Amino acid sequence: MEQAEFEKHLAGMYRHEGIFWDTGLETDEVRQQLAAIQAKLETAVKSCFEEPAKTYTLFTRKWF
């Protein structure tokens, strides 16, 4: 294997190792993709967990 080919092989190997082994760094490619997906998911389901103000005041009001 020639030097340039070997360097290309090592670069590919390190990239694949980074995908399969979590390094814990914030710059990790997979970690960044997961964070973006999580942000989109939280935005999409946010309205499902918001309670209307009328219901909240009805149930938290003192009745006697």
PDBQT receptor file of N, H, CA, C and O in Angstrom, charges set to zero:
ATOM      1  N   MET A   1       0.858  -1.169   0.000  1.00  0.00    +0.000 N 
ATOM      2  CA  MET A   1       0.000   0.000   0.000  1.00  0.00    +0.000 C 
ATOM      3  C   MET A   1       0.906   1.236   0.000  1.00  0.00    +0.000 C 
ATOM      4  O   MET A   1       1.832   1.333   0.805  1.00  0.00    +0.000 OA
ATOM      5  N   GLU A   2       0.638   2.154  -0.887  1.00  0.00    +0.000 N 
ATOM      6  H   GLU A   2      -0.114   2.075  -1.542  1.00  0.00    +0.000 HD
ATOM      7  CA  GLU A   2       1.434   3.383  -0.951  1.00  0.00    +0.000 C 
ATOM      8  C   GLU A   2       1.069   4.316   0.198  1.00  0.00    +0.000 C 
ATOM      9  O   GLU A   2       0.020   4.152   0.821  1.00  0.00    +0.000 OA
ATOM     10  N   GLN A   3       1.922   5.288   0.480  1.00  0.00    +0.000 N 
ATOM     11  H   GLN A   3       2.774   5.421  -0.027  1.00  0.00    +0.000 HD
ATOM     12  CA  GLN A   3       1.736   6.197   1.618  1.00  0.00    +0.000 C 
ATOM     13  C   GLN A   3       0.427   6.984   1.503  1.00  0.00    +0.000 C 
ATOM     14  O   GLN A   3      -0.312   7.092   2.482  1.00  0.00    +0.000 OA
ATOM     15  N   ALA A   4       0.133   7.531   0.330  1.00  0.00    +0.000 N 
ATOM     16  H   ALA A   4       0.733   7.444  -0.466  1.00  0.00    +0.000 HD
ATOM     17  CA  ALA A   4      -1.101   8.313   0.149  1.00  0.00    +0.000 C 
ATOM     18  C   ALA A   4      -2.326   7.432   0.349  1.00  0.00    +0.000 C 
ATOM     19  O   ALA A   4      -3.306   7.850   0.967  1.00  0.00    +0.000 OA
ATOM     20  N   GLU A   5      -2.268   6.226  -0.171  1.00  0.00    +0.000 N 
ATOM     21  H   GLU A   5      -1.472   5.887  -0.673  1.00  0.00    +0.000 HD
ATOM     22  CA  GLU A   5      -3.385   5.291  -0.020  1.00  0.00    +0.000 C 
ATOM     23  C   GLU A   5      -3.554   4.894   1.443  1.00  0.00    +0.000 C 
ATOM     24  O   GLU A   5      -4.674   4.758   1.936  1.00  0.00    +0.000 OA
ATOM     25  N   PHE A   6      -2.429   4.709   2.129  1.00  0.00    +0.000 N 
ATOM     26  H   PHE A   6      -1.519   4.819   1.728  1.00  0.00    +0.000 HD
ATOM     27  CA  PHE A   6      -2.472   4.357   3.545  1.00  0.00    +0.000 C 
ATOM     28  C   PHE A   6      -3.061   5.497   4.378  1.00  0.00    +0.000 C 
ATOM     29  O   PHE A   6      -3.852   5.254   5.289  1.00  0.00    +0.000 OA
ATOM     30  N   GLU A   7      -2.679   6.734   4.070  1.00  0.00    +0.000 N 
ATOM     31  H   GLU A   7      -2.036   6.931   3.330  1.00  0.00    +0.000 HD
ATOM     32  CA  GLU A   7      -3.221   7.898   4.786  1.00  0.00    +0.000 C 
ATOM     33  C   GLU A   7      -4.732   8.008   4.575  1.00  0.00    +0.000 C 
ATOM     34  O   GLU A   7      -5.475   8.328   5.503  1.00  0.00    +0.000 OA
ATOM     35  N   LYS A   8      -5.170   7.745   3.361  1.00  0.00    +0.000 N 
ATOM     36  H   LYS A   8      -4.567   7.485   2.607  1.00  0.00    +0.000 HD
ATOM     37  CA  LYS A   8      -6.611   7.768   3.057  1.00  0.00    +0.000 C 
ATOM     38  C   LYS A   8      -7.332   6.683   3.856  1.00  0.00    +0.000 C 
ATOM     39  O   LYS A   8      -8.414   6.908   4.397  1.00  0.00    +0.000 OA
ATOM     40  N   HIS A   9      -6.716   5.509   3.919  1.00  0.00    +0.000 N 
ATOM     41  H   HIS A   9      -5.837   5.326   3.479  1.00  0.00    +0.000 HD
ATOM     42  CA  HIS A   9      -7.283   4.402   4.689  1.00  0.00    +0.000 C 
ATOM     43  C   HIS A   9      -7.396   4.778   6.171  1.00  0.00    +0.000 C 
ATOM     44  O   HIS A   9      -8.428   4.529   6.794  1.00  0.00    +0.000 OA
ATOM     45  N   LEU A  10      -6.352   5.369   6.734  1.00  0.00    +0.000 N 
ATOM     46  H   LEU A  10      -5.513   5.571   6.229  1.00  0.00    +0.000 HD
ATOM     47  CA  LEU A  10      -6.375   5.770   8.148  1.00  0.00    +0.000 C 
ATOM     48  C   LEU A  10      -7.443   6.818   8.412  1.00  0.00    +0.000 C 
ATOM     49  O   LEU A  10      -8.144   6.751   9.421  1.00  0.00    +0.000 OA
ATOM     50  N   ALA A  11      -7.573   7.795   7.503  1.00  0.00    +0.000 N 
ATOM     51  H   ALA A  11      -7.004   7.849   6.683  1.00  0.00    +0.000 HD
ATOM     52  CA  ALA A  11      -8.587   8.839   7.674  1.00  0.00    +0.000 C 
ATOM     53  C   ALA A  11      -9.979   8.225   7.697  1.00  0.00    +0.000 C 
ATOM     54  O   ALA A  11     -10.807   8.593   8.530  1.00  0.00    +0.000 OA
ATOM     55  N   GLY A  12     -10.239   7.297   6.794  1.00  0.00    +0.000 N 
ATOM     56  H   GLY A  12      -9.566   6.998   6.118  1.00  0.00    +0.000 HD
ATOM     57  CA  GLY A  12     -11.535   6.619   6.776  1.00  0.00    +0.000 C 
ATOM     58  C   GLY A  12     -11.758   5.784   8.022  1.00  0.00    +0.000 C 
ATOM     59  O   GLY A  12     -12.863   5.748   8.563  1.00  0.00    +0.000 OA
ATOM     60  N   MET A  13     -10.714   5.117   8.474  1.00  0.00    +0.000 N 
ATOM     61  H   MET A  13      -9.816   5.146   8.034  1.00  0.00    +0.000 HD
ATOM     62  CA  MET A  13     -10.817   4.296   9.671  1.00  0.00    +0.000 C 
ATOM     63  C   MET A  13     -11.136   5.148  10.899  1.00  0.00    +0.000 C 
ATOM     64  O   MET A  13     -11.990   4.778  11.704  1.00  0.00    +0.000 OA
ATOM     65  N   TYR A  14     -10.458   6.284  11.045  1.00  0.00    +0.000 N 
ATOM     66  H   TYR A  14      -9.765   6.585  10.391  1.00  0.00    +0.000 HD
ATOM     67  CA  TYR A  14     -10.718   7.166  12.183  1.00  0.00    +0.000 C 
ATOM     68  C   TYR A  14     -12.129   7.744  12.131  1.00  0.00    +0.000 C 
ATOM     69  O   TYR A  14     -12.775   7.899  13.167  1.00  0.00    +0.000 OA
ATOM     70  N   ARG A  15     -12.607   8.059  10.938  1.00  0.00    +0.000 N 
ATOM     71  H   ARG A  15     -12.082   7.933  10.096  1.00  0.00    +0.000 HD
ATOM     72  CA  ARG A  15     -13.969   8.595  10.801  1.00  0.00    +0.000 C 
ATOM     73  C   ARG A  15     -14.983   7.538  11.226  1.00  0.00    +0.000 C 
ATOM     74  O   ARG A  15     -15.923   7.846  11.959  1.00  0.00    +0.000 OA
ATOM     75  N   HIS A  16     -14.807   6.303  10.780  1.00  0.00    +0.000 N 
ATOM     76  H   HIS A  16     -14.043   6.053  10.185  1.00  0.00    +0.000 HD
ATOM     77  CA  HIS A  16     -15.741   5.243  11.148  1.00  0.00    +0.000 C 
ATOM     78  C   HIS A  16     -15.657   4.898  12.634  1.00  0.00    +0.000 C 
ATOM     79  O   HIS A  16     -16.678   4.598  13.254  1.00  0.00    +0.000 OA
ATOM     80  N   GLU A  17     -14.484   4.936  13.200  1.00  0.00    +0.000 N 
ATOM     81  H   GLU A  17     -13.655   5.180  12.697  1.00  0.00    +0.000 HD
ATOM     82  CA  GLU A  17     -14.355   4.701  14.636  1.00  0.00    +0.000 C 
ATOM     83  C   GLU A  17     -15.098   5.782  15.414  1.00  0.00    +0.000 C 
ATOM     84  O   GLU A  17     -15.712   5.499  16.443  1.00  0.00    +0.000 OA
ATOM     85  N   GLY A  18     -15.043   7.003  14.932  1.00  0.00    +0.000 N 
ATOM     86  H   GLY A  18     -14.544   7.233  14.096  1.00  0.00    +0.000 HD
ATOM     87  CA  GLY A  18     -15.748   8.100  15.587  1.00  0.00    +0.000 C 
ATOM     88  C   GLY A  18     -17.251   7.924  15.564  1.00  0.00    +0.000 C 
ATOM     89  O   GLY A  18     -17.956   8.377  16.466  1.00  0.00    +0.000 OA
ATOM     90  N   ILE A  19     -17.733   7.268  14.531  1.00  0.00    +0.000 N 
ATOM     91  H   ILE A  19     -17.161   6.901  13.798  1.00  0.00    +0.000 HD
ATOM     92  CA  ILE A  19     -19.175   7.019  14.436  1.00  0.00    +0.000 C 
ATOM     93  C   ILE A  19     -19.592   5.927  15.413  1.00  0.00    +0.000 C 
ATOM     94  O   ILE A  19     -20.614   6.052  16.088  1.00  0.00    +0.000 OA
ATOM     95  N   PHE A  20     -18.808   4.861  15.491  1.00  0.00    +0.000 N 
ATOM     96  H   PHE A  20     -17.978   4.759  14.943  1.00  0.00    +0.000 HD
ATOM     97  CA  PHE A  20     -19.207   3.716  16.306  1.00  0.00    +0.000 C 
ATOM     98  C   PHE A  20     -18.843   3.842  17.778  1.00  0.00    +0.000 C 
ATOM     99  O   PHE A  20     -19.500   3.235  18.623  1.00  0.00    +0.000 OA
ATOM    100  N   TRP A  21     -17.826   4.605  18.100  1.00  0.00    +0.000 N 
ATOM    101  H   TRP A  21     -17.292   5.099  17.414  1.00  0.00    +0.000 HD
ATOM    102  CA  TRP A  21     -17.391   4.753  19.484  1.00  0.00    +0.000 C 
ATOM    103  C   TRP A  21     -17.648   6.176  19.935  1.00  0.00    +0.000 C 
ATOM    104  O   TRP A  21     -17.097   7.124  19.377  1.00  0.00    +0.000 OA
ATOM    105  N   ASP A  22     -18.488   6.322  20.948  1.00  0.00    +0.000 N 
ATOM    106  H   ASP A  22     -18.936   5.551  21.402  1.00  0.00    +0.000 HD
ATOM    107  CA  ASP A  22     -18.817   7.644  21.478  1.00  0.00    +0.000 C 
ATOM    108  C   ASP A  22     -17.622   8.185  22.255  1.00  0.00    +0.000 C 
ATOM    109  O   ASP A  22     -17.179   7.583  23.233  1.00  0.00    +0.000 OA
ATOM    110  N   THR A  23     -17.111   9.317  21.810  1.00  0.00    +0.000 N 
ATOM    111  H   THR A  23     -17.470   9.806  21.015  1.00  0.00    +0.000 HD
ATOM    112  CA  THR A  23     -15.960   9.923  22.478  1.00  0.00    +0.000 C 
ATOM    113  C   THR A  23     -16.388  10.866  23.590  1.00  0.00    +0.000 C 
ATOM    114  O   THR A  23     -15.564  11.252  24.418  1.00  0.00    +0.000 OA
ATOM    115  N   GLY A  24     -17.660  11.242  23.623  1.00  0.00    +0.000 N 
ATOM    116  H   GLY A  24     -18.329  10.928  22.950  1.00  0.00    +0.000 HD
ATOM    117  CA  GLY A  24     -18.145  12.138  24.654  1.00  0.00    +0.000 C 
ATOM    118  C   GLY A  24     -17.916  13.607  24.340  1.00  0.00    +0.000 C 
ATOM    119  O   GLY A  24     -18.260  14.473  25.144  1.00  0.00    +0.000 OA
ATOM    120  N   LEU A  25     -17.348  13.892  23.199  1.00  0.00    +0.000 N 
ATOM    121  H   LEU A  25     -17.068  13.188  22.546  1.00  0.00    +0.000 HD
ATOM    122  CA  LEU A  25     -17.086  15.279  22.825  1.00  0.00    +0.000 C 
ATOM    123  C   LEU A  25     -18.316  15.910  22.192  1.00  0.00    +0.000 C 
ATOM    124  O   LEU A  25     -19.095  15.232  21.522  1.00  0.00    +0.000 OA
ATOM    125  N   GLU A  26     -18.488  17.209  22.405  1.00  0.00    +0.000 N 
ATOM    126  H   GLU A  26     -17.855  17.760  22.950  1.00  0.00    +0.000 HD
ATOM    127  CA  GLU A  26     -19.615  17.917  21.801  1.00  0.00    +0.000 C 
ATOM    128  C   GLU A  26     -19.454  18.052  20.292  1.00  0.00    +0.000 C 
ATOM    129  O   GLU A  26     -20.437  18.291  19.590  1.00  0.00    +0.000 OA
ATOM    130  N   THR A  27     -18.248  17.905  19.786  1.00  0.00    +0.000 N 
ATOM    131  H   THR A  27     -17.450  17.711  20.356  1.00  0.00    +0.000 HD
ATOM    132  CA  THR A  27     -18.015  18.013  18.356  1.00  0.00    +0.000 C 
ATOM    133  C   THR A  27     -18.230  16.694  17.626  1.00  0.00    +0.000 C 
ATOM    134  O   THR A  27     -18.007  16.609  16.418  1.00  0.00    +0.000 OA
ATOM    135  N   ASP A  28     -18.661  15.669  18.347  1.00  0.00    +0.000 N 
ATOM    136  H   ASP A  28     -18.842  15.738  19.328  1.00  0.00    +0.000 HD
ATOM    137  CA  ASP A  28     -18.908  14.361  17.756  1.00  0.00    +0.000 C 
ATOM    138  C   ASP A  28     -20.019  14.483  16.710  1.00  0.00    +0.000 C 
ATOM    139  O   ASP A  28     -21.071  15.064  16.975  1.00  0.00    +0.000 OA
ATOM    140  N   GLU A  29     -19.776  13.938  15.539  1.00  0.00    +0.000 N 
ATOM    141  H   GLU A  29     -18.921  13.466  15.323  1.00  0.00    +0.000 HD
ATOM    142  CA  GLU A  29     -20.709  14.062  14.408  1.00  0.00    +0.000 C 
ATOM    143  C   GLU A  29     -22.088  13.484  14.735  1.00  0.00    +0.000 C 
ATOM    144  O   GLU A  29     -23.105  14.121  14.462  1.00  0.00    +0.000 OA
ATOM    145  N   VAL A  30     -22.130  12.312  15.304  1.00  0.00    +0.000 N 
ATOM    146  H   VAL A  30     -21.304  11.794  15.527  1.00  0.00    +0.000 HD
ATOM    147  CA  VAL A  30     -23.390  11.660  15.636  1.00  0.00    +0.000 C 
ATOM    148  C   VAL A  30     -24.104  12.420  16.748  1.00  0.00    +0.000 C 
ATOM    149  O   VAL A  30     -25.323  12.583  16.704  1.00  0.00    +0.000 OA
ATOM    150  N   ARG A  31     -23.363  12.881  17.732  1.00  0.00    +0.000 N 
ATOM    151  H   ARG A  31     -22.372  12.749  17.767  1.00  0.00    +0.000 HD
ATOM    152  CA  ARG A  31     -23.951  13.638  18.845  1.00  0.00    +0.000 C 
ATOM    153  C   ARG A  31     -24.616  14.920  18.337  1.00  0.00    +0.000 C 
ATOM    154  O   ARG A  31     -25.690  15.284  18.815  1.00  0.00    +0.000 OA
ATOM    155  N   GLN A  32     -24.000  15.598  17.388  1.00  0.00    +0.000 N 
ATOM    156  H   GLN A  32     -23.127  15.302  17.001  1.00  0.00    +0.000 HD
ATOM    157  CA  GLN A  32     -24.573  16.813  16.817  1.00  0.00    +0.000 C 
ATOM    158  C   GLN A  32     -25.845  16.504  16.040  1.00  0.00    +0.000 C 
ATOM    159  O   GLN A  32     -26.819  17.252  16.123  1.00  0.00    +0.000 OA
ATOM    160  N   GLN A  33     -25.843  15.424  15.297  1.00  0.00    +0.000 N 
ATOM    161  H   GLN A  33     -25.051  14.817  15.230  1.00  0.00    +0.000 HD
ATOM    162  CA  GLN A  33     -27.033  15.045  14.547  1.00  0.00    +0.000 C 
ATOM    163  C   GLN A  33     -28.176  14.675  15.487  1.00  0.00    +0.000 C 
ATOM    164  O   GLN A  33     -29.324  15.050  15.245  1.00  0.00    +0.000 OA
ATOM    165  N   LEU A  34     -27.874  13.950  16.548  1.00  0.00    +0.000 N 
ATOM    166  H   LEU A  34     -26.942  13.646  16.745  1.00  0.00    +0.000 HD
ATOM    167  CA  LEU A  34     -28.903  13.587  17.520  1.00  0.00    +0.000 C 
ATOM    168  C   LEU A  34     -29.461  14.811  18.238  1.00  0.00    +0.000 C 
ATOM    169  O   LEU A  34     -30.659  14.874  18.511  1.00  0.00    +0.000 OA
ATOM    170  N   ALA A  35     -28.611  15.778  18.544  1.00  0.00    +0.000 N 
ATOM    171  H   ALA A  35     -27.637  15.727  18.322  1.00  0.00    +0.000 HD
ATOM    172  CA  ALA A  35     -29.076  17.003  19.192  1.00  0.00    +0.000 C 
ATOM    173  C   ALA A  35     -30.015  17.778  18.277  1.00  0.00    +0.000 C 
ATOM    174  O   ALA A  35     -31.011  18.333  18.740  1.00  0.00    +0.000 OA
ATOM    175  N   ALA A  36     -29.710  17.821  16.987  1.00  0.00    +0.000 N 
ATOM    176  H   ALA A  36     -28.901  17.370  16.611  1.00  0.00    +0.000 HD
ATOM    177  CA  ALA A  36     -30.581  18.500  16.027  1.00  0.00    +0.000 C 
ATOM    178  C   ALA A  36     -31.929  17.792  15.918  1.00  0.00    +0.000 C 
ATOM    179  O   ALA A  36     -32.972  18.443  15.859  1.00  0.00    +0.000 OA
ATOM    180  N   ILE A  37     -31.909  16.470  15.891  1.00  0.00    +0.000 N 
ATOM    181  H   ILE A  37     -31.062  15.940  15.939  1.00  0.00    +0.000 HD
ATOM    182  CA  ILE A  37     -33.155  15.699  15.828  1.00  0.00    +0.000 C 
ATOM    183  C   ILE A  37     -33.982  15.904  17.089  1.00  0.00    +0.000 C 
ATOM    184  O   ILE A  37     -35.201  16.053  17.018  1.00  0.00    +0.000 OA
ATOM    185  N   GLN A  38     -33.321  15.911  18.244  1.00  0.00    +0.000 N 
ATOM    186  H   GLN A  38     -32.330  15.790  18.302  1.00  0.00    +0.000 HD
ATOM    187  CA  GLN A  38     -34.030  16.114  19.504  1.00  0.00    +0.000 C 
ATOM    188  C   GLN A  38     -34.678  17.488  19.557  1.00  0.00    +0.000 C 
ATOM    189  O   GLN A  38     -35.803  17.617  20.040  1.00  0.00    +0.000 OA
ATOM    190  N   ALA A  39     -33.995  18.513  19.071  1.00  0.00    +0.000 N 
ATOM    191  H   ALA A  39     -33.081  18.409  18.679  1.00  0.00    +0.000 HD
ATOM    192  CA  ALA A  39     -34.566  19.860  19.057  1.00  0.00    +0.000 C 
ATOM    193  C   ALA A  39     -35.801  19.920  18.165  1.00  0.00    +0.000 C 
ATOM    194  O   ALA A  39     -36.799  20.546  18.521  1.00  0.00    +0.000 OA
ATOM    195  N   LYS A  40     -35.735  19.268  17.005  1.00  0.00    +0.000 N 
ATOM    196  H   LYS A  40     -34.924  18.759  16.715  1.00  0.00    +0.000 HD
ATOM    197  CA  LYS A  40     -36.902  19.236  16.106  1.00  0.00    +0.000 C 
ATOM    198  C   LYS A  40     -38.063  18.485  16.747  1.00  0.00    +0.000 C 
ATOM    199  O   LYS A  40     -39.214  18.908  16.641  1.00  0.00    +0.000 OA
ATOM    200  N   LEU A  41     -37.765  17.380  17.407  1.00  0.00    +0.000 N 
ATOM    201  H   LEU A  41     -36.829  17.037  17.493  1.00  0.00    +0.000 HD
ATOM    202  CA  LEU A  41     -38.796  16.589  18.060  1.00  0.00    +0.000 C 
ATOM    203  C   LEU A  41     -39.457  17.367  19.192  1.00  0.00    +0.000 C 
ATOM    204  O   LEU A  41     -40.680  17.345  19.331  1.00  0.00    +0.000 OA
ATOM    205  N   GLU A  42     -38.660  18.048  19.996  1.00  0.00    +0.000 N 
ATOM    206  H   GLU A  42     -37.667  18.066  19.884  1.00  0.00    +0.000 HD
ATOM    207  CA  GLU A  42     -39.215  18.847  21.093  1.00  0.00    +0.000 C 
ATOM    208  C   GLU A  42     -40.112  19.952  20.564  1.00  0.00    +0.000 C 
ATOM    209  O   GLU A  42     -41.147  20.246  21.161  1.00  0.00    +0.000 OA
ATOM    210  N   THR A  43     -39.733  20.563  19.458  1.00  0.00    +0.000 N 
ATOM    211  H   THR A  43     -38.892  20.323  18.973  1.00  0.00    +0.000 HD
ATOM    212  CA  THR A  43     -40.561  21.598  18.846  1.00  0.00    +0.000 C 
ATOM    213  C   THR A  43     -41.870  21.006  18.335  1.00  0.00    +0.000 C 
ATOM    214  O   THR A  43     -42.929  21.617  18.477  1.00  0.00    +0.000 OA
ATOM    215  N   ALA A  44     -41.798  19.823  17.744  1.00  0.00    +0.000 N 
ATOM    216  H   ALA A  44     -40.938  19.327  17.628  1.00  0.00    +0.000 HD
ATOM    217  CA  ALA A  44     -42.991  19.196  17.165  1.00  0.00    +0.000 C 
ATOM    218  C   ALA A  44     -44.006  18.775  18.217  1.00  0.00    +0.000 C 
ATOM    219  O   ALA A  44     -45.210  18.873  17.977  1.00  0.00    +0.000 OA
ATOM    220  N   VAL A  45     -43.554  18.309  19.376  1.00  0.00    +0.000 N 
ATOM    221  H   VAL A  45     -42.576  18.229  19.572  1.00  0.00    +0.000 HD
ATOM    222  CA  VAL A  45     -44.481  17.791  20.382  1.00  0.00    +0.000 C 
ATOM    223  C   VAL A  45     -44.749  18.774  21.517  1.00  0.00    +0.000 C 
ATOM    224  O   VAL A  45     -45.470  18.445  22.459  1.00  0.00    +0.000 OA
ATOM    225  N   LYS A  46     -44.190  19.955  21.442  1.00  0.00    +0.000 N 
ATOM    226  H   LYS A  46     -43.604  20.222  20.677  1.00  0.00    +0.000 HD
ATOM    227  CA  LYS A  46     -44.330  20.930  22.521  1.00  0.00    +0.000 C 
ATOM    228  C   LYS A  46     -45.799  21.224  22.834  1.00  0.00    +0.000 C 
ATOM    229  O   LYS A  46     -46.184  21.298  24.001  1.00  0.00    +0.000 OA
ATOM    230  N   SER A  47     -46.604  21.390  21.806  1.00  0.00    +0.000 N 
ATOM    231  H   SER A  47     -46.292  21.330  20.858  1.00  0.00    +0.000 HD
ATOM    232  CA  SER A  47     -48.012  21.744  22.030  1.00  0.00    +0.000 C 
ATOM    233  C   SER A  47     -48.789  20.633  22.720  1.00  0.00    +0.000 C 
ATOM    234  O   SER A  47     -49.817  20.910  23.338  1.00  0.00    +0.000 OA
ATOM    235  N   CYS A  48     -48.339  19.395  22.636  1.00  0.00    +0.000 N 
ATOM    236  H   CYS A  48     -47.504  19.170  22.134  1.00  0.00    +0.000 HD
ATOM    237  CA  CYS A  48     -49.023  18.278  23.280  1.00  0.00    +0.000 C 
ATOM    238  C   CYS A  48     -48.901  18.337  24.802  1.00  0.00    +0.000 C 
ATOM    239  O   CYS A  48     -49.729  17.769  25.515  1.00  0.00    +0.000 OA
ATOM    240  N   PHE A  49     -47.880  19.017  25.293  1.00  0.00    +0.000 N 
ATOM    241  H   PHE A  49     -47.208  19.477  24.713  1.00  0.00    +0.000 HD
ATOM    242  CA  PHE A  49     -47.645  19.054  26.726  1.00  0.00    +0.000 C 
ATOM    243  C   PHE A  49     -47.983  20.394  27.362  1.00  0.00    +0.000 C 
ATOM    244  O   PHE A  49     -47.795  20.575  28.565  1.00  0.00    +0.000 OA
ATOM    245  N   GLU A  50     -48.472  21.322  26.574  1.00  0.00    +0.000 N 
ATOM    246  H   GLU A  50     -48.624  21.175  25.597  1.00  0.00    +0.000 HD
ATOM    247  CA  GLU A  50     -48.886  22.610  27.114  1.00  0.00    +0.000 C 
ATOM    248  C   GLU A  50     -50.336  22.512  27.562  1.00  0.00    +0.000 C 
ATOM    249  O   GLU A  50     -51.188  21.979  26.851  1.00  0.00    +0.000 OA
ATOM    250  N   GLU A  51     -50.594  23.026  28.727  1.00  0.00    +0.000 N 
ATOM    251  H   GLU A  51     -49.901  23.459  29.304  1.00  0.00    +0.000 HD
ATOM    252  CA  GLU A  51     -51.940  22.977  29.263  1.00  0.00    +0.000 C 
ATOM    253  C   GLU A  51     -52.575  24.355  29.103  1.00  0.00    +0.000 C 
ATOM    254  O   GLU A  51     -51.953  25.369  29.419  1.00  0.00    +0.000 OA
ATOM    255  N   PRO A  52     -53.799  24.390  28.617  1.00  0.00    +0.000 N 
ATOM    256  CA  PRO A  52     -54.473  25.687  28.499  1.00  0.00    +0.000 C 
ATOM    257  C   PRO A  52     -54.641  26.339  29.864  1.00  0.00    +0.000 C 
ATOM    258  O   PRO A  52     -54.833  25.649  30.865  1.00  0.00    +0.000 OA
ATOM    259  N   ALA A  53     -54.570  27.628  29.905  1.00  0.00    +0.000 N 
ATOM    260  H   ALA A  53     -54.414  28.189  29.092  1.00  0.00    +0.000 HD
ATOM    261  CA  ALA A  53     -54.652  28.367  31.167  1.00  0.00    +0.000 C 
ATOM    262  C   ALA A  53     -56.003  28.195  31.844  1.00  0.00    +0.000 C 
ATOM    263  O   ALA A  53     -56.063  28.180  33.073  1.00  0.00    +0.000 OA
ATOM    264  N   LYS A  54     -57.078  28.068  31.099  1.00  0.00    +0.000 N 
ATOM    265  H   LYS A  54     -57.029  28.080  30.100  1.00  0.00    +0.000 HD
ATOM    266  CA  LYS A  54     -58.406  27.922  31.698  1.00  0.00    +0.000 C 
ATOM    267  C   LYS A  54     -58.494  26.656  32.542  1.00  0.00    +0.000 C 
ATOM    268  O   LYS A  54     -59.011  26.697  33.659  1.00  0.00    +0.000 OA
ATOM    269  N   THR A  55     -58.012  25.563  32.042  1.00  0.00    +0.000 N 
ATOM    270  H   THR A  55     -57.593  25.529  31.135  1.00  0.00    +0.000 HD
ATOM    271  CA  THR A  55     -58.052  24.312  32.788  1.00  0.00    +0.000 C 
ATOM    272  C   THR A  55     -57.182  24.402  34.035  1.00  0.00    +0.000 C 
ATOM    273  O   THR A  55     -57.572  23.923  35.100  1.00  0.00    +0.000 OA
ATOM    274  N   TYR A  56     -56.024  25.005  33.913  1.00  0.00    +0.000 N 
ATOM    275  H   TYR A  56     -55.708  25.395  33.049  1.00  0.00    +0.000 HD
ATOM    276  CA  TYR A  56     -55.123  25.130  35.051  1.00  0.00    +0.000 C 
ATOM    277  C   TYR A  56     -55.778  25.937  36.167  1.00  0.00    +0.000 C 
ATOM    278  O   TYR A  56     -55.743  25.520  37.325  1.00  0.00    +0.000 OA
ATOM    279  N   THR A  57     -56.368  27.073  35.846  1.00  0.00    +0.000 N 
ATOM    280  H   THR A  57     -56.396  27.412  34.906  1.00  0.00    +0.000 HD
ATOM    281  CA  THR A  57     -56.992  27.898  36.885  1.00  0.00    +0.000 C 
ATOM    282  C   THR A  57     -58.232  27.229  37.457  1.00  0.00    +0.000 C 
ATOM    283  O   THR A  57     -58.542  27.426  38.632  1.00  0.00    +0.000 OA
ATOM    284  N   LEU A  58     -58.946  26.449  36.664  1.00  0.00    +0.000 N 
ATOM    285  H   LEU A  58     -58.694  26.289  35.709  1.00  0.00    +0.000 HD
ATOM    286  CA  LEU A  58     -60.124  25.741  37.151  1.00  0.00    +0.000 C 
ATOM    287  C   LEU A  58     -59.739  24.697  38.195  1.00  0.00    +0.000 C 
ATOM    288  O   LEU A  58     -60.389  24.592  39.235  1.00  0.00    +0.000 OA
ATOM    289  N   PHE A  59     -58.713  23.945  37.933  1.00  0.00    +0.000 N 
ATOM    290  H   PHE A  59     -58.185  24.030  37.089  1.00  0.00    +0.000 HD
ATOM    291  CA  PHE A  59     -58.315  22.875  38.849  1.00  0.00    +0.000 C 
ATOM    292  C   PHE A  59     -57.496  23.362  40.044  1.00  0.00    +0.000 C 
ATOM    293  O   PHE A  59     -57.420  22.655  41.048  1.00  0.00    +0.000 OA
ATOM    294  N   THR A  60     -56.900  24.505  39.974  1.00  0.00    +0.000 N 
ATOM    295  H   THR A  60     -56.961  25.079  39.158  1.00  0.00    +0.000 HD
ATOM    296  CA  THR A  60     -56.085  24.987  41.082  1.00  0.00    +0.000 C 
ATOM    297  C   THR A  60     -56.798  26.034  41.931  1.00  0.00    +0.000 C 
ATOM    298  O   THR A  60     -56.220  26.538  42.894  1.00  0.00    +0.000 OA
ATOM    299  N   ARG A  61     -58.007  26.361  41.601  1.00  0.00    +0.000 N 
ATOM    300  H   ARG A  61     -58.475  25.952  40.818  1.00  0.00    +0.000 HD
ATOM    301  CA  ARG A  61     -58.794  27.358  42.335  1.00  0.00    +0.000 C 
ATOM    302  C   ARG A  61     -59.306  26.776  43.652  1.00  0.00    +0.000 C 
ATOM    303  O   ARG A  61     -59.656  25.598  43.722  1.00  0.00    +0.000 OA
ATOM    304  N   LYS A  62     -59.348  27.601  44.683  1.00  0.00    +0.000 N 
ATOM    305  H   LYS A  62     -59.064  28.558  44.625  1.00  0.00    +0.000 HD
ATOM    306  CA  LYS A  62     -59.924  27.172  45.964  1.00  0.00    +0.000 C 
ATOM    307  C   LYS A  62     -61.439  27.197  45.850  1.00  0.00    +0.000 C 
ATOM    308  O   LYS A  62     -62.023  28.199  45.437  1.00  0.00    +0.000 OA
ATOM    309  N   TRP A  63     -62.059  26.107  46.211  1.00  0.00    +0.000 N 
ATOM    310  H   TRP A  63     -61.584  25.293  46.546  1.00  0.00    +0.000 HD
ATOM    311  CA  TRP A  63     -63.511  25.974  46.044  1.00  0.00    +0.000 C 
ATOM    312  C   TRP A  63     -64.276  26.283  47.325  1.00  0.00    +0.000 C 
ATOM    313  O   TRP A  63     -65.496  26.442  47.284  1.00  0.00    +0.000 OA
ATOM    314  N   PHE A  64     -63.605  26.369  48.436  1.00  0.00    +0.000 N 
ATOM    315  H   PHE A  64     -62.614  26.239  48.469  1.00  0.00    +0.000 HD
ATOM    316  CA  PHE A  64     -64.337  26.679  49.682  1.00  0.00    +0.000 C 
ATOM    317  C   PHE A  64     -63.522  27.571  50.549  1.00  0.00    +0.000 C 
ATOM    318  O   PHE A  64     -63.960  27.944  51.637  1.00  0.00    +0.000 OA
TER     319      PHE A  64
